[in-house]
Amino acid sequence: MTLCKESFFQKSDEVRKNTGHASLFLEPFFRYWRIHDSEVTTTVGNDYAVTGLEPDNNTTEYGLKLGLRY
């Protein structure tokens, strides 16, 4: 299947605190995907044929990343 008319948006900012030999960071993030209907395709086997498509859908992710760099 071929996906078409895809939209993607991402935003993140990092806050960092250096502490000697390491740094602590905090990164809130937001991601949004929008994928429209794919093309309809048919797969044919010996005893079967299946037609399908990836339906229009969207995904929203948000969270907080916490880490230590050394």
Steps between C-alpha positions, in 0.01 A plus 500: 500500500615851428427764763414841364433853626693454826531783755744511790566760771748478786601743774742448787716718723779389731586649837847401622677535836876438498633347823875449483568187293139440395195688387137435581243578230124527478329505160123536455388392152197493270464304173204485262460275194214509250484237228221501244357191331757299307440361154283189485711194416423135440724207592435172322613161625437145379160468667413854602490868408504778762426865431578766760621847584653690792209713623521872575647536850694728729723454802582748775792438736607717789725439793799596705850363447735509800863401469856521624798563270849426624 
